Amino acid sequence: MTLKLDLELLQFSIVLWRSERVARLSMSLTRKLDS
C-alpha cells in the first residue's frame, strides 16, 4: 500500500519537475527571441 503511494508521489513530483523545466525553457526561449 505505502509502496504504491510512494510511486504515485514520485510520478507526481517528476511531472511537476518536468513542467517547471519546460516553463523555464520556454521563458528563456521567448526572452532570446524578444531581444
N, CA, C and O atoms as a Maestro MAE file, in Angstrom:
{
 s_m_m2io_version
 :::
 2.0.0
}

f_m_ct {
 s_m_title
 :::
 protein
 m_atom[140] {
  # First column is atom index #
  i_m_mmod_type
  r_m_x_coord
  r_m_y_coord
  r_m_z_coord
  i_m_residue_number
  s_m_chain_name
  s_m_pdb_residue_name
  s_m_pdb_atom_name
  i_m_atomic_number
  :::
  1 25 0.842 -1.206 0.000 1 A "MET " " N  " 7
  2 3 0.000 0.000 0.000 1 A "MET " " CA " 6
  3 2 0.877 1.256 0.000 1 A "MET " " C  " 6
  4 15 0.729 2.136 -0.847 1 A "MET " " O  " 8
  5 25 1.785 1.314 0.964 2 A "THR " " N  " 7
  6 3 2.629 2.515 1.049 2 A "THR " " CA " 6
  7 2 3.559 2.615 -0.157 2 A "THR " " C  " 6
  8 15 3.882 3.713 -0.612 2 A "THR " " O  " 8
  9 25 3.989 1.460 -0.673 3 A "LEU " " N  " 7
  10 3 4.876 1.474 -1.837 3 A "LEU " " CA " 6
  11 2 4.152 2.068 -3.041 3 A "LEU " " C  " 6
  12 15 4.726 2.857 -3.791 3 A "LEU " " O  " 8
  13 25 2.889 1.685 -3.220 4 A "LYS " " N  " 7
  14 3 2.106 2.223 -4.334 4 A "LYS " " CA " 6
  15 2 1.955 3.730 -4.183 4 A "LYS " " C  " 6
  16 15 2.063 4.473 -5.158 4 A "LYS " " O  " 8
  17 25 1.707 4.173 -2.962 5 A "LEU " " N  " 7
  18 3 1.540 5.603 -2.701 5 A "LEU " " CA " 6
  19 2 2.845 6.341 -2.996 5 A "LEU " " C  " 6
  20 15 2.836 7.419 -3.592 5 A "LEU " " O  " 8
  21 25 3.958 5.758 -2.579 6 A "ASP " " N  " 7
  22 3 5.260 6.380 -2.832 6 A "ASP " " CA " 6
  23 2 5.516 6.511 -4.331 6 A "ASP " " C  " 6
  24 15 6.033 7.530 -4.791 6 A "ASP " " O  " 8
  25 25 5.155 5.481 -5.085 7 A "LEU " " N  " 7
  26 3 5.355 5.528 -6.536 7 A "LEU " " CA " 6
  27 2 4.501 6.616 -7.161 7 A "LEU " " C  " 6
  28 15 4.950 7.316 -8.069 7 A "LEU " " O  " 8
  29 25 3.272 6.762 -6.681 8 A "GLU " " N  " 7
  30 3 2.398 7.802 -7.222 8 A "GLU " " CA " 6
  31 2 2.953 9.182 -6.901 8 A "GLU " " C  " 6
  32 15 2.920 10.081 -7.740 8 A "GLU " " O  " 8
  33 25 3.463 9.348 -5.682 9 A "LEU " " N  " 7
  34 3 4.062 10.630 -5.300 9 A "LEU " " CA " 6
  35 2 5.290 10.918 -6.156 9 A "LEU " " C  " 6
  36 15 5.515 12.057 -6.564 9 A "LEU " " O  " 8
  37 25 6.074 9.891 -6.424 10 A "LEU " " N  " 7
  38 3 7.275 10.050 -7.243 10 A "LEU " " CA " 6
  39 2 6.898 10.489 -8.655 10 A "LEU " " C  " 6
  40 15 7.492 11.421 -9.197 10 A "LEU " " O  " 8
  41 25 5.915 9.820 -9.249 11 A "GLN " " N  " 7
  42 3 5.472 10.207 -10.595 11 A "GLN " " CA " 6
  43 2 4.968 11.641 -10.595 11 A "GLN " " C  " 6
  44 15 5.258 12.408 -11.513 11 A "GLN " " O  " 8
  45 25 4.206 12.004 -9.554 12 A "PHE " " N  " 7
  46 3 3.649 13.352 -9.459 12 A "PHE " " CA " 6
  47 2 4.755 14.395 -9.392 12 A "PHE " " C  " 6
  48 15 4.692 15.417 -10.075 12 A "PHE " " O  " 8
  49 25 5.767 14.140 -8.570 13 A "SER " " N  " 7
  50 3 6.869 15.104 -8.442 13 A "SER " " CA " 6
  51 2 7.663 15.193 -9.741 13 A "SER " " C  " 6
  52 15 8.134 16.269 -10.108 13 A "SER " " O  " 8
  53 25 7.813 14.067 -10.438 14 A "ILE " " N  " 7
  54 3 8.534 14.087 -11.719 14 A "ILE " " CA " 6
  55 2 7.771 14.931 -12.729 14 A "ILE " " C  " 6
  56 15 8.372 15.713 -13.466 14 A "ILE " " O  " 8
  57 25 6.453 14.778 -12.767 15 A "VAL " " N  " 7
  58 3 5.631 15.564 -13.697 15 A "VAL " " CA " 6
  59 2 5.751 17.046 -13.369 15 A "VAL " " C  " 6
  60 15 5.885 17.877 -14.268 15 A "VAL " " O  " 8
  61 25 5.703 17.380 -12.072 16 A "LEU " " N  " 7
  62 3 5.829 18.783 -11.663 16 A "LEU " " CA " 6
  63 2 7.191 19.331 -12.066 16 A "LEU " " C  " 6
  64 15 7.295 20.440 -12.590 16 A "LEU " " O  " 8
  65 25 8.243 18.535 -11.815 17 A "TRP " " N  " 7
  66 3 9.604 18.970 -12.131 17 A "TRP " " CA " 6
  67 2 9.765 19.199 -13.630 17 A "TRP " " C  " 6
  68 15 10.387 20.170 -14.061 17 A "TRP " " O  " 8
  69 25 9.195 18.286 -14.418 18 A "ARG " " N  " 7
  70 3 9.294 18.430 -15.875 18 A "ARG " " CA " 6
  71 2 8.567 19.671 -16.358 18 A "ARG " " C  " 6
  72 15 9.098 20.428 -17.171 18 A "ARG " " O  " 8
  73 25 7.355 19.885 -15.864 19 A "SER " " N  " 7
  74 3 6.583 21.050 -16.320 19 A "SER " " CA " 6
  75 2 7.286 22.340 -15.910 19 A "SER " " C  " 6
  76 15 7.251 23.334 -16.636 19 A "SER " " O  " 8
  77 25 7.929 22.315 -14.729 20 A "GLU " " N  " 7
  78 3 8.664 23.506 -14.281 20 A "GLU " " CA " 6
  79 2 9.843 23.778 -15.211 20 A "GLU " " C  " 6
  80 15 10.107 24.924 -15.574 20 A "GLU " " O  " 8
  81 25 10.545 22.718 -15.591 21 A "ARG " " N  " 7
  82 3 11.687 22.876 -16.507 21 A "ARG " " CA " 6
  83 2 11.219 23.367 -17.867 21 A "ARG " " C  " 6
  84 15 11.858 24.226 -18.475 21 A "ARG " " O  " 8
  85 25 10.107 22.825 -18.343 22 A "VAL " " N  " 7
  86 3 9.575 23.243 -19.643 22 A "VAL " " CA " 6
  87 2 9.187 24.717 -19.595 22 A "VAL " " C  " 6
  88 15 9.434 25.461 -20.544 22 A "VAL " " O  " 8
  89 25 8.578 25.133 -18.486 23 A "ALA " " N  " 7
  90 3 8.174 26.534 -18.351 23 A "ALA " " CA " 6
  91 2 9.405 27.434 -18.366 23 A "ALA " " C  " 6
  92 15 9.407 28.477 -19.018 23 A "ALA " " O  " 8
  93 25 10.448 27.031 -17.649 24 A "ARG " " N  " 7
  94 3 11.672 27.840 -17.622 24 A "ARG " " CA " 6
  95 2 12.310 27.896 -19.007 24 A "ARG " " C  " 6
  96 15 12.779 28.948 -19.440 24 A "ARG " " O  " 8
  97 25 12.323 26.760 -19.695 25 A "LEU " " N  " 7
  98 3 12.905 26.716 -21.040 25 A "LEU " " CA " 6
  99 2 12.155 27.632 -21.990 25 A "LEU " " C  " 6
  100 15 12.770 28.392 -22.738 25 A "LEU " " O  " 8
  101 25 10.835 27.565 -21.967 26 A "SER " " N  " 7
  102 3 10.047 28.413 -22.873 26 A "SER " " CA " 6
  103 2 10.223 29.886 -22.519 26 A "SER " " C  " 6
  104 15 10.246 30.743 -23.402 26 A "SER " " O  " 8
  105 25 10.347 30.178 -21.213 27 A "MET " " N  " 7
  106 3 10.554 31.572 -20.798 27 A "MET " " CA " 6
  107 2 11.889 32.090 -21.332 27 A "MET " " C  " 6
  108 15 11.953 33.198 -21.865 27 A "MET " " O  " 8
  109 25 12.947 31.302 -21.195 28 A "SER " " N  " 7
  110 3 14.261 31.739 -21.684 28 A "SER " " CA " 6
  111 2 14.263 31.829 -23.209 28 A "SER " " C  " 6
  112 15 14.921 32.698 -23.780 28 A "SER " " O  " 8
  113 25 13.530 30.937 -23.865 29 A "LEU " " N  " 7
  114 3 13.450 30.985 -25.328 29 A "LEU " " CA " 6
  115 2 12.754 32.254 -25.787 29 A "LEU " " C  " 6
  116 15 13.211 32.907 -26.726 29 A "LEU " " O  " 8
  117 25 11.652 32.610 -25.136 30 A "THR " " N  " 7
  118 3 10.932 33.821 -25.539 30 A "THR " " CA " 6
  119 2 11.789 35.050 -25.274 30 A "THR " " C  " 6
  120 15 11.732 36.019 -26.031 30 A "THR " " O  " 8
  121 25 12.591 35.020 -24.199 31 A "ARG " " N  " 7
  122 3 13.481 36.155 -23.917 31 A "ARG " " CA " 6
  123 2 14.517 36.295 -25.029 31 A "ARG " " C  " 6
  124 15 14.813 37.405 -25.469 31 A "ARG " " O  " 8
  125 25 15.065 35.174 -25.479 32 A "LYS " " N  " 7
  126 3 16.069 35.214 -26.549 32 A "LYS " " CA " 6
  127 2 15.442 35.731 -27.839 32 A "LYS " " C  " 6
  128 15 16.070 36.488 -28.579 32 A "LYS " " O  " 8
  129 25 14.206 35.323 -28.104 33 A "LEU " " N  " 7
  130 3 13.532 35.775 -29.323 33 A "LEU " " CA " 6
  131 2 13.198 37.261 -29.243 33 A "LEU " " C  " 6
  132 15 13.276 37.973 -30.244 33 A "LEU " " O  " 8
  133 25 12.827 37.729 -28.051 34 A "ASP " " N  " 7
  134 3 12.450 39.138 -27.892 34 A "ASP " " CA " 6
  135 2 13.660 40.058 -28.048 34 A "ASP " " C  " 6
  136 15 13.564 41.109 -28.681 34 A "ASP " " O  " 8
  137 25 14.790 39.665 -27.476 35 A "SER " " N  " 7
  138 3 15.959 40.549 -27.505 35 A "SER " " CA " 6
  139 2 16.625 40.600 -28.877 35 A "SER " " C  " 6
  140 15 17.620 41.302 -29.055 35 A "SER " " O  " 8
  :::
 }
 m_bond[139] {
  # First column is bond index #
  i_m_from
  i_m_to
  i_m_order
  :::
  1 1 2 1
  2 2 3 1
  3 3 4 2
  4 3 5 1
  5 5 6 1
  6 6 7 1
  7 7 8 2
  8 7 9 1
  9 9 10 1
  10 10 11 1
  11 11 12 2
  12 11 13 1
  13 13 14 1
  14 14 15 1
  15 15 16 2
  16 15 17 1
  17 17 18 1
  18 18 19 1
  19 19 20 2
  20 19 21 1
  21 21 22 1
  22 22 23 1
  23 23 24 2
  24 23 25 1
  25 25 26 1
  26 26 27 1
  27 27 28 2
  28 27 29 1
  29 29 30 1
  30 30 31 1
  31 31 32 2
  32 31 33 1
  33 33 34 1
  34 34 35 1
  35 35 36 2
  36 35 37 1
  37 37 38 1
  38 38 39 1
  39 39 40 2
  40 39 41 1
  41 41 42 1
  42 42 43 1
  43 43 44 2
  44 43 45 1
  45 45 46 1
  46 46 47 1
  47 47 48 2
  48 47 49 1
  49 49 50 1
  50 50 51 1
  51 51 52 2
  52 51 53 1
  53 53 54 1
  54 54 55 1
  55 55 56 2
  56 55 57 1
  57 57 58 1
  58 58 59 1
  59 59 60 2
  60 59 61 1
  61 61 62 1
  62 62 63 1
  63 63 64 2
  64 63 65 1
  65 65 66 1
  66 66 67 1
  67 67 68 2
  68 67 69 1
  69 69 70 1
  70 70 71 1
  71 71 72 2
  72 71 73 1
  73 73 74 1
  74 74 75 1
  75 75 76 2
  76 75 77 1
  77 77 78 1
  78 78 79 1
  79 79 80 2
  80 79 81 1
  81 81 82 1
  82 82 83 1
  83 83 84 2
  84 83 85 1
  85 85 86 1
  86 86 87 1
  87 87 88 2
  88 87 89 1
  89 89 90 1
  90 90 91 1
  91 91 92 2
  92 91 93 1
  93 93 94 1
  94 94 95 1
  95 95 96 2
  96 95 97 1
  97 97 98 1
  98 98 99 1
  99 99 100 2
  100 99 101 1
  101 101 102 1
  102 102 103 1
  103 103 104 2
  104 103 105 1
  105 105 106 1
  106 106 107 1
  107 107 108 2
  108 107 109 1
  109 109 110 1
  110 110 111 1
  111 111 112 2
  112 111 113 1
  113 113 114 1
  114 114 115 1
  115 115 116 2
  116 115 117 1
  117 117 118 1
  118 118 119 1
  119 119 120 2
  120 119 121 1
  121 121 122 1
  122 122 123 1
  123 123 124 2
  124 123 125 1
  125 125 126 1
  126 126 127 1
  127 127 128 2
  128 127 129 1
  129 129 130 1
  130 130 131 1
  131 131 132 2
  132 131 133 1
  133 133 134 1
  134 134 135 1
  135 135 136 2
  136 135 137 1
  137 137 138 1
  138 138 139 1
  139 139 140 2
  :::
 }
}
